[in-house]
Amino acid sequence: MLLKTVHVQHFKHVLDSTEVAIQPDVTCLVGKNESGKTAFLEALRRLNPAQGNVDFNIGRHYPAWLEKTHRRQGKDLELVQPIEATFELQDADKAAVSAVFGEGVLTSDAFTLSRKYDNGQLYTYKADEAKAVANLLADLDLPKSVTETTKSITTFASLLSAAEKLTANEEDEQIKASGEAITAKVTAALGKGLDFRAKMRAILKTRIPKFFYYAEYSRLPGIVKIRELLEADEDTLDVDLATARSLLSMAGADDDYLLDPEYETRKRELENVANAITQDVLTYWTTNTDLRVLIDITQKTEARQNGNHAVLDEMHVRMYDNRHMLSLPFDERSSGFQWFFSFLSAFSRYEYDDTPVIILLDEPGLGLHARAQKDFLRFIDERLAKRCQVIYSTHSPFMVQPGLLERARVVEDKGRETGSVISSDVLTNDPDTLFPLQGALGYDIAQHLLIAQDNLVVEGPSDLAYMSTISAHLKENGRTGLDDRWAIIPVGGADTILTFVALLGIHLDVTVLVDARKEGHQRLATLAQNGFLSATRIVTVGELLNRKAADIEDLFTAADYLLLYNAAFGKSIAEGDLKGTDPLVRKIARLEEVDRFDHNRPADRFLRDKATFLPQLSSTTLDNFEKLFVRINDTLTKR
């Protein structure tokens, strides 16, 4: 099943998250401390936990300032559903149902699972019982008289009742045999309960992903008592010991290899798992490639209260650093490395089996250096997301990918009246909430400045969104888009472009795209005269449209841009409503009676719903952008 939406309500300080859309691969919850990110993940974890029995508890989880009030109002808090998730059934899920009840029984791909404060689960799906009955009867070779009797039956309860009557017919052996065959077929399909809905739930329940939760504070113990861990009930283990259990499984502990009396057998298994983990560590831990995992077993004698002594096998994890030629106990390495190594061990439990699982990471890698956080993002994309969906929370700009902002969900605490709000709209007035996104974008820009040979400087993020998206669309259709060598850098406005060119233009290959403004052109022309960039590398939107004043939005036809504007702002402006000959955004602002509207919102909506909007763009709009890309590509330095 693929998780599509999550709805959390009345859990800690999340009063009503509304439906939060989940990406098919990776979803990133971005927000400052105490904003509600952890609460969201903890509620989702409890829907179908992978580790232990993690229940909802009114005393600990219901919003404290509302509990007494709601009880006085007569509200039964046990029946409140703090978590509800909607999944999309995949082909394998539907095939599992078809294997029992035949084709066409499921009438919708949607499957909803919720859990109440009394910890009861509720399943919602759409299935046609009448179709299942018809499929079952079609598999049987029944006499015509029996077929006539059963053709109008739409439930298994009615079918069993009819079969009982057929079986009681002692005068006609064929009819009696038909009744027995129907009963046997229904019993085989439904099982002991003889309940269609119960059987459907049983089939789908095994296919619901479990939520594997891993927090920043989770750690693999450096020393593990092997036998005690192997004999413990896995459902009772905390996260740290469950991580150790996963590491033992990698070492073949399920077959008692670790407790084998033969030293060579134990040592070989230990080296195998150490080598496997070392390879993973070095692949995704580029901070120090001289590390090697060492795992060994020692025996420790412990005194018992009865005066006897017990010999315990303990597993020790150490790290050998070839750079400094020494080994240290695992728990004496940096906290960032301990977390990274621990998570690799924990994830190994699921990587190579077919258990349906969704990974929830709460503030992963806080102890990691910025470069190591980038490595961990690569690990998420290359290993985790290929296995299952991943949802992680962060307030670090280095854990946000600027080119994949559709993954971001902004989390804000709006106070007691509203609670935490989770949104896919990155537009917020809270600078602290936006900081990780802004920091990620700033870091990305800085990286481009340091490594890109050909830099296309534009005013803002809306230019970047329109140009990169439409360029890719044109290329997919065999037309001209931006050359792949370009690194597009939005610098935050026309005035900032001048500063950028003055400071860095002489050191970089820069082409500048600006809106048509006379004063800006004069200052850019002055910079060109002083050798900061070539005059031919100043591209204006106005020159392409043969207008004195034009913005990037004027490359769209009015109808095309209004499609984006209306979707972004919930408006219904028609092309005929616009008056004047000035740029499109000024016409709209004048109609709306505002000095200026947020130009980024239509661009953000376009970027998020490009699959919807791109096919609707007119040929005129696409031609205008293609002309722009041809003009910009002509300024590339010939190499």
PENORCOR-V46296 format. One record per run of one state. SS is the DSSP state (H for helix, E for strand, - for the rest). FROM is the first residue (numbers start at 1). TO is the last residue. Records with the same first field share a line. If there is no record, write none. Layout:
# PENORCOR-V46296
SS->FROM-TO  FROM-TO
This chain:
# PENORCOR-V46296
-->1-1  12-13  17-19  22-25  31-36  46-48  50-57  62-63  73-76  80-82  89-90  102-105  107-109  116-120  125-126  128-128  139-143  151-155  168-172  191-195  206-209  216-222  232-233  237-238  251-252  256-256  260-262  285-290  304-308  322-325  333-334  352-356  363-369  388-389  395-396  400-401  414-419  424-430  452-453  459-460  477-485  491-493  505-508  515-517  530-534  546-551  556-557  570-574  578-583  593-598  609-609  617-618  634-639
E->2-11  14-16  20-21  26-30  49-49  83-88  106-106  110-115  121-124  127-127  210-215  223-225  291-303  309-321  326-329  357-362  390-394  408-413  420-423  454-458  486-490  509-514  538-540
H->37-45  58-61  64-72  77-79  91-101  129-138  144-150  156-167  173-190  196-205  226-231  234-236  239-250  253-255  257-259  263-284  330-332  335-351  370-387  397-399  402-407  431-451  461-476  494-504  518-529  535-537  541-545  552-555  558-569  575-577  584-592  599-608  610-616  619-633
